[in-house]
Amino acid sequence: MPPPLAERQVSFSDGTKATVDQEAHDVVTFLSWASEPKMEERKRVGFGVMAFLILLSALLYLSYRRVWHGQH
């Protein structure tokens, strides 16, 4: 059986050299995307949720300090 990847089997439109390492990297990147196509969207939403929670925590802490400042 011939090796699955060989140099210059693929031509890239942007001029990237078609080495075995580059082809292997492209295959791995595609398989990673194919396994989780919504990963980027999930990370973006997660970042927004974390920013919201940090902002909400800061506002709750400041309101707590204002309401309960002198009462022990």
All heavy atoms as TSV, in Angstrom:
chain	resi	resn	atom	element	x	y	z
A	1	MET	N	N	0.848	-1.173	0.000
A	1	MET	CA	C	0.000	0.000	0.000
A	1	MET	C	C	0.893	1.236	0.000
A	1	MET	O	O	1.811	1.345	0.807
A	1	MET	CB	C	-0.876	-0.022	1.245
A	1	MET	CG	C	-1.838	1.140	1.315
A	1	MET	SD	S	-3.011	0.898	2.656
A	1	MET	CE	C	-2.921	2.479	3.401
A	2	PRO	N	N	0.635	2.194	-0.875
A	2	PRO	CA	C	1.443	3.412	-0.902
A	2	PRO	C	C	1.128	4.285	0.322
A	2	PRO	O	O	0.064	4.159	0.926
A	2	PRO	CB	C	1.011	4.103	-2.190
A	2	PRO	CG	C	-0.346	3.592	-2.450
A	2	PRO	CD	C	-0.372	2.200	-1.915
A	3	PRO	N	N	2.043	5.167	0.695
A	3	PRO	CA	C	1.782	6.047	1.834
A	3	PRO	C	C	0.574	6.946	1.542
A	3	PRO	O	O	0.376	7.393	0.404
A	3	PRO	CB	C	3.052	6.877	1.978
A	3	PRO	CG	C	3.879	6.593	0.791
A	3	PRO	CD	C	3.341	5.392	0.108
A	4	PRO	N	N	-0.281	7.189	2.543
A	4	PRO	CA	C	-1.489	7.971	2.300
A	4	PRO	C	C	-1.204	9.438	1.947
A	4	PRO	O	O	-1.985	10.055	1.243
A	4	PRO	CB	C	-2.275	7.870	3.597
A	4	PRO	CG	C	-1.330	7.354	4.612
A	4	PRO	CD	C	-0.215	6.691	3.898
A	5	LEU	N	N	-0.096	9.964	2.417
A	5	LEU	CA	C	0.263	11.355	2.110
A	5	LEU	C	C	1.627	11.379	1.432
A	5	LEU	O	O	2.552	10.692	1.847
A	5	LEU	CB	C	0.327	12.193	3.385
A	5	LEU	CG	C	-0.975	12.382	4.149
A	5	LEU	CD1	C	-0.717	13.147	5.433
A	5	LEU	CD2	C	-2.004	13.083	3.313
A	6	ALA	N	N	1.736	12.167	0.395
A	6	ALA	CA	C	3.006	12.342	-0.302
A	6	ALA	C	C	3.116	13.803	-0.713
A	6	ALA	O	O	2.117	14.506	-0.865
A	6	ALA	CB	C	3.072	11.439	-1.522
A	7	GLU	N	N	4.334	14.250	-0.875
A	7	GLU	CA	C	4.543	15.652	-1.241
A	7	GLU	C	C	4.004	15.945	-2.632
A	7	GLU	O	O	4.003	15.095	-3.511
A	7	GLU	CB	C	6.031	15.988	-1.162
A	7	GLU	CG	C	6.542	15.975	0.256
A	7	GLU	CD	C	7.838	16.745	0.421
A	7	GLU	OE1	O	8.148	17.589	-0.426
A	7	GLU	OE2	O	8.524	16.478	1.408
A	8	ARG	N	N	3.521	17.143	-2.827
A	8	ARG	CA	C	3.021	17.676	-4.090
A	8	ARG	C	C	1.835	16.896	-4.665
A	8	ARG	O	O	1.659	16.828	-5.869
A	8	ARG	CB	C	4.146	17.788	-5.104
A	8	ARG	CG	C	5.194	18.813	-4.717
A	8	ARG	CD	C	6.242	18.984	-5.760
A	8	ARG	NE	N	7.104	17.823	-5.947
A	8	ARG	CZ	C	8.173	17.547	-5.215
A	8	ARG	NH1	N	8.518	18.337	-4.235
A	8	ARG	NH2	N	8.897	16.484	-5.467
A	9	GLN	N	N	1.017	16.298	-3.804
A	9	GLN	CA	C	-0.211	15.677	-4.281
A	9	GLN	C	C	-1.326	16.708	-4.384
A	9	GLN	O	O	-2.270	16.513	-5.134
A	9	GLN	CB	C	-0.674	14.570	-3.311
A	9	GLN	CG	C	-0.004	13.251	-3.513
A	9	GLN	CD	C	-0.632	12.198	-2.613
A	9	GLN	OE1	O	-1.072	12.488	-1.512
A	9	GLN	NE2	N	-0.660	10.972	-3.093
A	10	VAL	N	N	-1.213	17.754	-3.621
A	10	VAL	CA	C	-2.248	18.786	-3.545
A	10	VAL	C	C	-1.616	20.114	-3.921
A	10	VAL	O	O	-0.474	20.390	-3.587
A	10	VAL	CB	C	-2.817	18.876	-2.107
A	10	VAL	CG1	C	-3.846	19.963	-1.994
A	10	VAL	CG2	C	-3.375	17.549	-1.670
A	11	SER	N	N	-2.369	20.947	-4.622
A	11	SER	CA	C	-1.879	22.300	-4.902
A	11	SER	C	C	-2.768	23.290	-4.155
A	11	SER	O	O	-3.993	23.206	-4.198
A	11	SER	CB	C	-1.905	22.586	-6.401
A	11	SER	OG	O	-3.225	22.495	-6.877
A	12	PHE	N	N	-2.149	24.192	-3.414
A	12	PHE	CA	C	-2.867	25.195	-2.630
A	12	PHE	C	C	-2.977	26.479	-3.437
A	12	PHE	O	O	-2.018	26.909	-4.080
A	12	PHE	CB	C	-2.142	25.466	-1.312
A	12	PHE	CG	C	-2.122	24.278	-0.390
A	12	PHE	CD1	C	-0.994	23.473	-0.282
A	12	PHE	CD2	C	-3.229	23.966	0.374
A	12	PHE	CE1	C	-0.975	22.392	0.560
A	12	PHE	CE2	C	-3.226	22.879	1.230
A	12	PHE	CZ	C	-2.091	22.093	1.326
A	13	SER	N	N	-4.129	27.095	-3.404
A	13	SER	CA	C	-4.348	28.306	-4.198
A	13	SER	C	C	-3.583	29.512	-3.655
A	13	SER	O	O	-3.330	30.458	-4.386
A	13	SER	CB	C	-5.844	28.635	-4.245
A	13	SER	OG	O	-6.328	28.890	-2.947
A	14	ASP	N	N	-3.190	29.478	-2.377
A	14	ASP	CA	C	-2.475	30.625	-1.811
A	14	ASP	C	C	-0.961	30.480	-1.911
A	14	ASP	O	O	-0.217	31.316	-1.419
A	14	ASP	CB	C	-2.887	30.845	-0.357
A	14	ASP	CG	C	-2.519	29.679	0.539
A	14	ASP	OD1	O	-2.112	28.630	0.026
A	14	ASP	OD2	O	-2.647	29.834	1.770
A	15	GLY	N	N	-0.490	29.420	-2.534
A	15	GLY	CA	C	0.949	29.264	-2.751
A	15	GLY	C	C	1.670	28.526	-1.639
A	15	GLY	O	O	2.897	28.446	-1.647
A	16	THR	N	N	0.958	27.961	-0.683
A	16	THR	CA	C	1.578	27.204	0.398
A	16	THR	C	C	2.245	25.958	-0.177
A	16	THR	O	O	1.695	25.300	-1.061
A	16	THR	CB	C	0.514	26.781	1.433
A	16	THR	OG1	O	-0.152	27.937	1.900
A	16	THR	CG2	C	1.138	26.058	2.600
A	17	LYS	N	N	3.435	25.641	0.327
A	17	LYS	CA	C	4.130	24.452	-0.148
A	17	LYS	C	C	3.381	23.208	0.302
A	17	LYS	O	O	2.944	23.097	1.443
A	17	LYS	CB	C	5.551	24.414	0.394
A	17	LYS	CG	C	6.436	25.481	-0.187
A	17	LYS	CD	C	7.846	25.332	0.305
A	17	LYS	CE	C	8.723	26.401	-0.307
A	17	LYS	NZ	N	10.106	26.287	0.161
A	18	ALA	N	N	3.236	22.252	-0.586
A	18	ALA	CA	C	2.492	21.030	-0.311
A	18	ALA	C	C	3.426	19.969	0.270
A	18	ALA	O	O	3.761	18.986	-0.379
A	18	ALA	CB	C	1.815	20.524	-1.569
A	19	THR	N	N	3.836	20.164	1.515
A	19	THR	CA	C	4.678	19.176	2.183
A	19	THR	C	C	3.796	18.175	2.918
A	19	THR	O	O	2.608	18.401	3.124
A	19	THR	CB	C	5.621	19.858	3.187
A	19	THR	OG1	O	4.826	20.488	4.203
A	19	THR	CG2	C	6.496	20.902	2.512
A	20	VAL	N	N	4.396	17.074	3.319
A	20	VAL	CA	C	3.653	16.051	4.057
A	20	VAL	C	C	3.169	16.624	5.383
A	20	VAL	O	O	2.032	16.368	5.803
A	20	VAL	CB	C	4.526	14.791	4.271
A	20	VAL	CG1	C	3.834	13.795	5.181
A	20	VAL	CG2	C	4.860	14.147	2.937
A	21	ASP	N	N	4.002	17.420	6.060
A	21	ASP	CA	C	3.601	18.027	7.326
A	21	ASP	C	C	2.397	18.953	7.140
A	21	ASP	O	O	1.467	18.942	7.952
A	21	ASP	CB	C	4.757	18.817	7.944
A	21	ASP	CG	C	5.858	17.921	8.475
A	21	ASP	OD1	O	5.571	16.735	8.757
A	21	ASP	OD2	O	6.993	18.414	8.619
A	22	GLN	N	N	2.405	19.757	6.089
A	22	GLN	CA	C	1.289	20.669	5.828
A	22	GLN	C	C	0.016	19.906	5.505
A	22	GLN	O	O	-1.058	20.249	5.986
A	22	GLN	CB	C	1.636	21.629	4.679
A	22	GLN	CG	C	0.544	22.626	4.370
A	22	GLN	CD	C	0.282	23.577	5.519
A	22	GLN	OE1	O	1.190	24.044	6.177
A	22	GLN	NE2	N	-0.979	23.856	5.777
A	23	GLU	N	N	0.131	18.870	4.706
A	23	GLU	CA	C	-1.047	18.066	4.369
A	23	GLU	C	C	-1.602	17.366	5.611
A	23	GLU	O	O	-2.822	17.317	5.815
A	23	GLU	CB	C	-0.697	17.046	3.290
A	23	GLU	CG	C	-0.429	17.678	1.939
A	23	GLU	CD	C	0.068	16.678	0.907
A	23	GLU	OE1	O	0.078	15.466	1.205
A	23	GLU	OE2	O	0.440	17.113	-0.191
A	24	ALA	N	N	-0.726	16.841	6.470
A	24	ALA	CA	C	-1.168	16.189	7.704
A	24	ALA	C	C	-1.855	17.201	8.617
A	24	ALA	O	O	-2.891	16.913	9.226
A	24	ALA	CB	C	0.020	15.543	8.416
A	25	HIS	N	N	-1.303	18.403	8.701
A	25	HIS	CA	C	-1.915	19.464	9.514
A	25	HIS	C	C	-3.306	19.804	8.988
A	25	HIS	O	O	-4.250	19.977	9.764
A	25	HIS	CB	C	-1.024	20.701	9.511
A	25	HIS	CG	C	-1.561	21.822	10.317
A	25	HIS	ND1	N	-2.355	22.807	9.784
A	25	HIS	CD2	C	-1.443	22.106	11.631
A	25	HIS	CE1	C	-2.695	23.653	10.731
A	25	HIS	NE2	N	-2.156	23.258	11.862
A	26	ASP	N	N	-3.454	19.896	7.690
A	26	ASP	CA	C	-4.755	20.193	7.089
A	26	ASP	C	C	-5.773	19.085	7.362
A	26	ASP	O	O	-6.941	19.363	7.657
A	26	ASP	CB	C	-4.614	20.409	5.586
A	26	ASP	CG	C	-3.880	21.697	5.257
A	26	ASP	OD1	O	-3.760	22.555	6.151
A	26	ASP	OD2	O	-3.430	21.827	4.107
A	27	VAL	N	N	-5.339	17.837	7.284
A	27	VAL	CA	C	-6.247	16.718	7.549
A	27	VAL	C	C	-6.695	16.740	9.004
A	27	VAL	O	O	-7.883	16.584	9.310
A	27	VAL	CB	C	-5.570	15.370	7.195
A	27	VAL	CG1	C	-6.381	14.199	7.721
A	27	VAL	CG2	C	-5.373	15.251	5.704
A	28	VAL	N	N	-5.762	16.958	9.921
A	28	VAL	CA	C	-6.103	17.014	11.345
A	28	VAL	C	C	-7.032	18.183	11.631
A	28	VAL	O	O	-7.995	18.055	12.395
A	28	VAL	CB	C	-4.819	17.095	12.198
A	28	VAL	CG1	C	-5.140	17.410	13.639
A	28	VAL	CG2	C	-4.040	15.797	12.095
A	29	THR	N	N	-6.785	19.329	11.033
A	29	THR	CA	C	-7.648	20.496	11.235
A	29	THR	C	C	-9.058	20.213	10.731
A	29	THR	O	O	-10.038	20.541	11.400
A	29	THR	CB	C	-7.063	21.720	10.512
A	29	THR	OG1	O	-5.751	21.966	11.010
A	29	THR	CG2	C	-7.912	22.944	10.723
A	30	PHE	N	N	-9.170	19.591	9.572
A	30	PHE	CA	C	-10.491	19.254	9.044
A	30	PHE	C	C	-11.213	18.253	9.937
A	30	PHE	O	O	-12.400	18.398	10.233
A	30	PHE	CB	C	-10.397	18.690	7.623
A	30	PHE	CG	C	-11.704	18.150	7.138
A	30	PHE	CD1	C	-12.721	19.010	6.773
A	30	PHE	CD2	C	-11.932	16.785	7.093
A	30	PHE	CE1	C	-13.950	18.521	6.340
A	30	PHE	CE2	C	-13.151	16.282	6.668
A	30	PHE	CZ	C	-14.163	17.159	6.296
A	31	LEU	N	N	-10.521	17.216	10.392
A	31	LEU	CA	C	-11.153	16.220	11.251
A	31	LEU	C	C	-11.580	16.823	12.585
A	31	LEU	O	O	-12.624	16.474	13.132
A	31	LEU	CB	C	-10.217	15.029	11.467
A	31	LEU	CG	C	-9.987	14.147	10.243
A	31	LEU	CD1	C	-8.951	13.075	10.550
A	31	LEU	CD2	C	-11.278	13.532	9.773
A	32	SER	N	N	-10.790	17.745	13.101
A	32	SER	CA	C	-11.154	18.430	14.340
A	32	SER	C	C	-12.415	19.256	14.133
A	32	SER	O	O	-13.322	19.248	14.974
A	32	SER	CB	C	-9.999	19.330	14.788
A	32	SER	OG	O	-10.364	20.083	15.898
A	33	TRP	N	N	-12.495	19.970	13.022
A	33	TRP	CA	C	-13.702	20.756	12.721
A	33	TRP	C	C	-14.903	19.849	12.496
A	33	TRP	O	O	-16.007	20.132	12.958
A	33	TRP	CB	C	-13.481	21.626	11.487
A	33	TRP	CG	C	-14.742	22.314	11.079
A	33	TRP	CD1	C	-15.258	23.464	11.599
A	33	TRP	CD2	C	-15.661	21.875	10.075
A	33	TRP	NE1	N	-16.443	23.764	10.973
A	33	TRP	CE2	C	-16.716	22.808	10.044
A	33	TRP	CE3	C	-15.702	20.792	9.215
A	33	TRP	CZ2	C	-17.785	22.678	9.179
A	33	TRP	CZ3	C	-16.765	20.667	8.355
A	33	TRP	CH2	C	-17.794	21.611	8.345
A	34	ALA	N	N	-14.704	18.737	11.786
A	34	ALA	CA	C	-15.811	17.835	11.487
A	34	ALA	C	C	-16.376	17.188	12.747
A	34	ALA	O	O	-17.560	16.886	12.821
A	34	ALA	CB	C	-15.355	16.754	10.507
A	35	SER	N	N	-15.534	16.984	13.759
A	35	SER	CA	C	-16.020	16.365	14.984
A	35	SER	C	C	-16.846	17.340	15.814
A	35	SER	O	O	-17.750	16.920	16.534
A	35	SER	CB	C	-14.856	15.825	15.808
A	35	SER	OG	O	-14.076	16.886	16.312
A	36	GLU	N	N	-16.547	18.633	15.762
A	36	GLU	CA	C	-17.294	19.642	16.521
A	36	GLU	C	C	-17.464	20.909	15.688
A	36	GLU	O	O	-16.774	21.903	15.917
A	36	GLU	CB	C	-16.558	19.997	17.809
A	36	GLU	CG	C	-16.483	18.888	18.818
A	36	GLU	CD	C	-15.926	19.385	20.125
A	36	GLU	OE1	O	-16.641	20.153	20.789
A	36	GLU	OE2	O	-14.801	19.015	20.447
A	37	PRO	N	N	-18.403	20.940	14.748
A	37	PRO	CA	C	-18.535	22.106	13.874
A	37	PRO	C	C	-19.043	23.360	14.591
A	37	PRO	O	O	-18.842	24.463	14.106
A	37	PRO	CB	C	-19.519	21.645	12.802
A	37	PRO	CG	C	-20.245	20.507	13.407
A	37	PRO	CD	C	-19.296	19.876	14.374
A	38	LYS	N	N	-19.674	23.229	15.754
A	38	LYS	CA	C	-20.206	24.399	16.450
A	38	LYS	C	C	-19.313	24.845	17.605
A	38	LYS	O	O	-19.733	25.626	18.451
A	38	LYS	CB	C	-21.607	24.103	16.957
A	38	LYS	CG	C	-22.572	23.871	15.827
A	38	LYS	CD	C	-23.978	23.840	16.291
A	38	LYS	CE	C	-24.869	23.649	15.068
A	38	LYS	NZ	N	-26.208	24.056	15.298
A	39	MET	N	N	-18.075	24.375	17.645
A	39	MET	CA	C	-17.170	24.709	18.738
A	39	MET	C	C	-16.902	26.208	18.812
A	39	MET	O	O	-16.912	26.792	19.896
A	39	MET	CB	C	-15.847	23.965	18.590
A	39	MET	CG	C	-14.863	24.275	19.702
A	39	MET	SD	S	-13.314	23.379	19.554
A	39	MET	CE	C	-12.667	24.000	18.025
A	40	GLU	N	N	-16.671	26.861	17.695
A	40	GLU	CA	C	-16.382	28.293	17.692
A	40	GLU	C	C	-17.556	29.084	18.254
A	40	GLU	O	O	-17.374	30.004	19.050
A	40	GLU	CB	C	-16.035	28.768	16.284
A	40	GLU	CG	C	-14.768	28.181	15.727
A	40	GLU	CD	C	-13.539	28.611	16.508
A	40	GLU	OE1	O	-13.485	29.765	16.980
A	40	GLU	OE2	O	-12.638	27.777	16.661
A	41	GLU	N	N	-18.761	28.731	17.839
A	41	GLU	CA	C	-19.954	29.422	18.344
A	41	GLU	C	C	-20.103	29.196	19.845
A	41	GLU	O	O	-20.418	30.121	20.597
A	41	GLU	CB	C	-21.188	28.910	17.610
A	41	GLU	CG	C	-22.479	29.545	18.080
A	41	GLU	CD	C	-23.685	28.942	17.387
A	41	GLU	OE1	O	-23.524	28.136	16.461
A	41	GLU	OE2	O	-24.798	29.282	17.808
A	42	ARG	N	N	-19.845	27.972	20.295
A	42	ARG	CA	C	-19.957	27.651	21.711
A	42	ARG	C	C	-18.941	28.438	22.537
A	42	ARG	O	O	-19.251	28.944	23.616
A	42	ARG	CB	C	-19.770	26.154	21.907
A	42	ARG	CG	C	-20.133	25.666	23.276
A	42	ARG	CD	C	-20.083	24.166	23.386
A	42	ARG	NE	N	-18.734	23.666	23.218
A	42	ARG	CZ	C	-18.345	22.849	22.265
A	42	ARG	NH1	N	-19.198	22.423	21.379
A	42	ARG	NH2	N	-17.101	22.437	22.192
A	43	LYS	N	N	-17.733	28.577	22.037
A	43	LYS	CA	C	-16.708	29.350	22.745
A	43	LYS	C	C	-17.080	30.825	22.797
A	43	LYS	O	O	-16.871	31.492	23.806
A	43	LYS	CB	C	-15.345	29.173	22.073
A	43	LYS	CG	C	-14.716	27.847	22.355
A	43	LYS	CD	C	-13.336	27.774	21.723
A	43	LYS	CE	C	-12.667	26.464	22.026
A	43	LYS	NZ	N	-11.312	26.401	21.462
A	44	ARG	N	N	-17.622	31.362	21.697
A	44	ARG	CA	C	-18.022	32.767	21.658
A	44	ARG	C	C	-19.147	33.043	22.654
A	44	ARG	O	O	-19.116	34.020	23.397
A	44	ARG	CB	C	-18.437	33.143	20.235
A	44	ARG	CG	C	-18.672	34.600	20.020
A	44	ARG	CD	C	-18.908	34.978	18.561
A	44	ARG	NE	N	-19.738	34.041	17.813
A	44	ARG	CZ	C	-19.292	33.202	16.886
A	44	ARG	NH1	N	-18.017	33.144	16.604
A	44	ARG	NH2	N	-20.123	32.412	16.240
A	45	VAL	N	N	-20.142	32.154	22.706
A	45	VAL	CA	C	-21.247	32.314	23.651
A	45	VAL	C	C	-20.732	32.163	25.075
A	45	VAL	O	O	-21.127	32.917	25.972
A	45	VAL	CB	C	-22.368	31.291	23.342
A	45	VAL	CG1	C	-23.398	31.253	24.450
A	45	VAL	CG2	C	-23.026	31.630	22.024
A	46	GLY	N	N	-19.843	31.221	25.307
A	46	GLY	CA	C	-19.271	31.019	26.638
A	46	GLY	C	C	-18.514	32.238	27.117
A	46	GLY	O	O	-18.588	32.614	28.290
A	47	PHE	N	N	-17.785	32.891	26.227
A	47	PHE	CA	C	-17.063	34.106	26.599
A	47	PHE	C	C	-18.048	35.208	26.985
A	47	PHE	O	O	-17.847	35.912	27.976
A	47	PHE	CB	C	-16.182	34.578	25.434
A	47	PHE	CG	C	-15.414	35.823	25.750
A	47	PHE	CD1	C	-14.302	35.783	26.580
A	47	PHE	CD2	C	-15.807	37.041	25.232
A	47	PHE	CE1	C	-13.599	36.927	26.873
A	47	PHE	CE2	C	-15.120	38.195	25.523
A	47	PHE	CZ	C	-14.001	38.144	26.346
A	48	GLY	N	N	-19.131	35.356	26.228
A	48	GLY	CA	C	-20.147	36.355	26.557
A	48	GLY	C	C	-20.805	36.076	27.895
A	48	GLY	O	O	-21.051	36.987	28.688
A	49	VAL	N	N	-21.097	34.806	28.162
A	49	VAL	CA	C	-21.704	34.425	29.440
A	49	VAL	C	C	-20.755	34.727	30.591
A	49	VAL	O	O	-21.178	35.259	31.630
A	49	VAL	CB	C	-22.105	32.932	29.421
A	49	VAL	CG1	C	-22.447	32.428	30.806
A	49	VAL	CG2	C	-23.254	32.712	28.473
A	50	MET	N	N	-19.481	34.403	30.436
A	50	MET	CA	C	-18.518	34.688	31.503
A	50	MET	C	C	-18.384	36.185	31.742
A	50	MET	O	O	-18.307	36.634	32.892
A	50	MET	CB	C	-17.148	34.077	31.165
A	50	MET	CG	C	-17.149	32.564	31.217
A	50	MET	SD	S	-17.660	31.886	32.800
A	50	MET	CE	C	-16.360	32.459	33.855
A	51	ALA	N	N	-18.365	36.996	30.688
A	51	ALA	CA	C	-18.293	38.449	30.847
A	51	ALA	C	C	-19.535	38.959	31.583
A	51	ALA	O	O	-19.430	39.805	32.484
A	51	ALA	CB	C	-18.167	39.123	29.484
A	52	PHE	N	N	-20.710	38.442	31.227
A	52	PHE	CA	C	-21.940	38.834	31.907
A	52	PHE	C	C	-21.896	38.463	33.385
A	52	PHE	O	O	-22.271	39.260	34.251
A	52	PHE	CB	C	-23.146	38.172	31.229
A	52	PHE	CG	C	-24.427	38.381	31.957
A	52	PHE	CD1	C	-25.095	39.593	31.902
A	52	PHE	CD2	C	-24.970	37.362	32.733
A	52	PHE	CE1	C	-26.275	39.795	32.594
A	52	PHE	CE2	C	-26.149	37.536	33.415
A	52	PHE	CZ	C	-26.807	38.765	33.347
A	53	LEU	N	N	-21.441	37.252	33.698
A	53	LEU	CA	C	-21.389	36.817	35.094
A	53	LEU	C	C	-20.399	37.633	35.913
A	53	LEU	O	O	-20.660	37.951	37.083
A	53	LEU	CB	C	-21.054	35.334	35.176
A	53	LEU	CG	C	-22.159	34.389	34.719
A	53	LEU	CD1	C	-21.660	32.944	34.726
A	53	LEU	CD2	C	-23.397	34.536	35.580
A	54	ILE	N	N	-19.279	37.998	35.326
A	54	ILE	CA	C	-18.305	38.840	36.039
A	54	ILE	C	C	-18.897	40.216	36.295
A	54	ILE	O	O	-18.782	40.760	37.405
A	54	ILE	CB	C	-16.984	38.918	35.250
A	54	ILE	CG1	C	-16.271	37.566	35.313
A	54	ILE	CG2	C	-16.087	40.025	35.772
A	54	ILE	CD1	C	-15.084	37.442	34.386
A	55	LEU	N	N	-19.550	40.801	35.300
A	55	LEU	CA	C	-20.185	42.105	35.469
A	55	LEU	C	C	-21.291	42.030	36.514
A	55	LEU	O	O	-21.394	42.902	37.385
A	55	LEU	CB	C	-20.747	42.591	34.135
A	55	LEU	CG	C	-21.457	43.946	34.152
A	55	LEU	CD1	C	-20.471	45.041	34.511
A	55	LEU	CD2	C	-22.106	44.210	32.820
A	56	LEU	N	N	-22.113	41.007	36.465
A	56	LEU	CA	C	-23.186	40.839	37.439
A	56	LEU	C	C	-22.617	40.664	38.846
A	56	LEU	O	O	-23.133	41.244	39.810
A	56	LEU	CB	C	-24.053	39.636	37.071
A	56	LEU	CG	C	-25.232	39.349	38.007
A	56	LEU	CD1	C	-26.235	40.505	37.955
A	56	LEU	CD2	C	-25.896	38.042	37.633
A	57	SER	N	N	-21.552	39.895	38.989
A	57	SER	CA	C	-20.922	39.709	40.299
A	57	SER	C	C	-20.402	41.026	40.847
A	57	SER	O	O	-20.558	41.318	42.037
A	57	SER	CB	C	-19.781	38.701	40.205
A	57	SER	OG	O	-20.260	37.445	39.837
A	58	ALA	N	N	-19.777	41.832	39.990
A	58	ALA	CA	C	-19.270	43.133	40.434
A	58	ALA	C	C	-20.418	44.039	40.871
A	58	ALA	O	O	-20.326	44.707	41.918
A	58	ALA	CB	C	-18.463	43.788	39.314
A	59	LEU	N	N	-21.500	44.075	40.111
A	59	LEU	CA	C	-22.643	44.912	40.490
A	59	LEU	C	C	-23.287	44.430	41.787
A	59	LEU	O	O	-23.663	45.249	42.643
A	59	LEU	CB	C	-23.674	44.924	39.362
A	59	LEU	CG	C	-23.285	45.704	38.119
A	59	LEU	CD1	C	-24.327	45.496	37.028
A	59	LEU	CD2	C	-23.123	47.173	38.430
A	60	LEU	N	N	-23.420	43.130	41.955
A	60	LEU	CA	C	-23.976	42.597	43.199
A	60	LEU	C	C	-23.087	42.899	44.387
A	60	LEU	O	O	-23.581	43.252	45.466
A	60	LEU	CB	C	-24.214	41.090	43.071
A	60	LEU	CG	C	-25.366	40.674	42.171
A	60	LEU	CD1	C	-25.387	39.162	42.010
A	60	LEU	CD2	C	-26.682	41.177	42.711
A	61	TYR	N	N	-21.789	42.806	44.219
A	61	TYR	CA	C	-20.862	43.122	45.311
A	61	TYR	C	C	-20.956	44.598	45.684
A	61	TYR	O	O	-21.007	44.938	46.866
A	61	TYR	CB	C	-19.425	42.762	44.919
A	61	TYR	CG	C	-18.425	43.147	45.973
A	61	TYR	CD1	C	-18.323	42.420	47.143
A	61	TYR	CD2	C	-17.590	44.254	45.797
A	61	TYR	CE1	C	-17.411	42.769	48.118
A	61	TYR	CE2	C	-16.679	44.612	46.763
A	61	TYR	CZ	C	-16.594	43.869	47.930
A	61	TYR	OH	O	-15.694	44.233	48.896
A	62	LEU	N	N	-20.988	45.469	44.678
A	62	LEU	CA	C	-21.085	46.903	44.972
A	62	LEU	C	C	-22.415	47.249	45.641
A	62	LEU	O	O	-22.449	48.072	46.567
A	62	LEU	CB	C	-20.900	47.713	43.688
A	62	LEU	CG	C	-19.497	47.665	43.093
A	62	LEU	CD1	C	-19.477	48.371	41.753
A	62	LEU	CD2	C	-18.481	48.264	44.045
A	63	SER	N	N	-23.506	46.642	45.215
A	63	SER	CA	C	-24.788	46.914	45.870
A	63	SER	C	C	-24.799	46.348	47.285
A	63	SER	O	O	-25.351	46.961	48.200
A	63	SER	CB	C	-25.947	46.351	45.052
A	63	SER	OG	O	-25.876	44.954	45.005
A	64	TYR	N	N	-24.182	45.206	47.509
A	64	TYR	CA	C	-24.066	44.641	48.846
A	64	TYR	C	C	-23.295	45.588	49.768
A	64	TYR	O	O	-23.704	45.840	50.898
A	64	TYR	CB	C	-23.366	43.286	48.771
A	64	TYR	CG	C	-22.927	42.733	50.110
A	64	TYR	CD1	C	-23.832	42.116	50.950
A	64	TYR	CD2	C	-21.605	42.830	50.517
A	64	TYR	CE1	C	-23.434	41.611	52.171
A	64	TYR	CE2	C	-21.191	42.335	51.726
A	64	TYR	CZ	C	-22.109	41.718	52.563
A	64	TYR	OH	O	-21.707	41.234	53.771
A	65	ARG	N	N	-22.183	46.111	49.257
A	65	ARG	CA	C	-21.383	47.047	50.059
A	65	ARG	C	C	-22.169	48.310	50.389
A	65	ARG	O	O	-22.062	48.846	51.470
A	65	ARG	CB	C	-20.108	47.424	49.299
A	65	ARG	CG	C	-19.139	46.300	49.091
A	65	ARG	CD	C	-18.230	46.090	50.226
A	65	ARG	NE	N	-17.434	47.305	50.405
A	65	ARG	CZ	C	-16.630	47.504	51.421
A	65	ARG	NH1	N	-16.503	46.593	52.324
A	65	ARG	NH2	N	-15.945	48.629	51.513
A	66	ARG	N	N	-22.963	48.802	49.458
A	66	ARG	CA	C	-23.723	50.025	49.676
A	66	ARG	C	C	-24.839	49.799	50.702
A	66	ARG	O	O	-25.079	50.624	51.565
A	66	ARG	CB	C	-24.302	50.520	48.359
A	66	ARG	CG	C	-25.046	51.815	48.493
A	66	ARG	CD	C	-25.538	52.278	47.139
A	66	ARG	NE	N	-26.300	53.484	47.301
A	66	ARG	CZ	C	-25.971	54.651	46.780
A	66	ARG	NH1	N	-24.882	54.758	46.070
A	66	ARG	NH2	N	-26.735	55.693	46.968
A	67	VAL	N	N	-25.538	48.675	50.622
A	67	VAL	CA	C	-26.666	48.410	51.502
A	67	VAL	C	C	-26.208	48.021	52.903
A	67	VAL	O	O	-26.735	48.504	53.904
A	67	VAL	CB	C	-27.573	47.306	50.897
A	67	VAL	CG1	C	-28.629	46.867	51.896
A	67	VAL	CG2	C	-28.220	47.800	49.619
A	68	TRP	N	N	-25.203	47.172	53.012
A	68	TRP	CA	C	-24.784	46.614	54.294
A	68	TRP	C	C	-23.472	47.203	54.803
A	68	TRP	O	O	-22.849	46.601	55.684
A	68	TRP	CB	C	-24.634	45.104	54.180
A	68	TRP	CG	C	-25.909	44.413	53.826
A	68	TRP	CD1	C	-26.263	43.961	52.610
A	68	TRP	CD2	C	-27.003	44.141	54.693
A	68	TRP	NE1	N	-27.500	43.397	52.652
A	68	TRP	CE2	C	-27.993	43.498	53.932
A	68	TRP	CE3	C	-27.246	44.388	56.046
A	68	TRP	CZ2	C	-29.194	43.084	54.468
A	68	TRP	CZ3	C	-28.452	43.957	56.582
A	68	TRP	CH2	C	-29.410	43.328	55.807
A	69	HIS	N	N	-23.080	48.361	54.336
A	69	HIS	CA	C	-21.771	48.937	54.660
A	69	HIS	C	C	-21.520	49.081	56.168
A	69	HIS	O	O	-20.538	48.589	56.687
A	69	HIS	CB	C	-21.599	50.295	53.978
A	69	HIS	CG	C	-20.305	50.973	54.329
A	69	HIS	ND1	N	-19.096	50.440	54.012
A	69	HIS	CD2	C	-20.059	52.130	54.997
A	69	HIS	CE1	C	-18.144	51.236	54.448
A	69	HIS	NE2	N	-18.709	52.277	55.045
A	70	GLY	N	N	-22.399	49.744	56.904
A	70	GLY	CA	C	-22.112	50.032	58.315
A	70	GLY	C	C	-22.773	49.076	59.286
A	70	GLY	O	O	-22.671	49.258	60.496
A	71	GLN	N	N	-23.414	48.053	58.843
A	71	GLN	CA	C	-24.162	47.164	59.737
A	71	GLN	C	C	-23.417	45.840	59.940
A	71	GLN	O	O	-23.219	45.081	59.028
A	71	GLN	CB	C	-25.540	46.900	59.143
A	71	GLN	CG	C	-26.324	48.174	58.944
A	71	GLN	CD	C	-27.629	47.906	58.251
A	71	GLN	OE1	O	-28.047	46.798	58.115
A	71	GLN	NE2	N	-28.274	48.980	57.807
A	72	HIS	N	N	-23.053	45.596	61.168
A	72	HIS	CA	C	-22.353	44.337	61.488
A	72	HIS	C	C	-23.110	43.577	62.525
A	72	HIS	O	O	-23.641	43.960	63.448
A	72	HIS	CB	C	-20.930	44.580	61.986
A	72	HIS	CG	C	-20.018	44.997	60.887
A	72	HIS	ND1	N	-19.513	44.111	59.955
A	72	HIS	CD2	C	-19.507	46.190	60.550
A	72	HIS	CE1	C	-18.745	44.749	59.127
A	72	HIS	NE2	N	-18.707	46.024	59.472
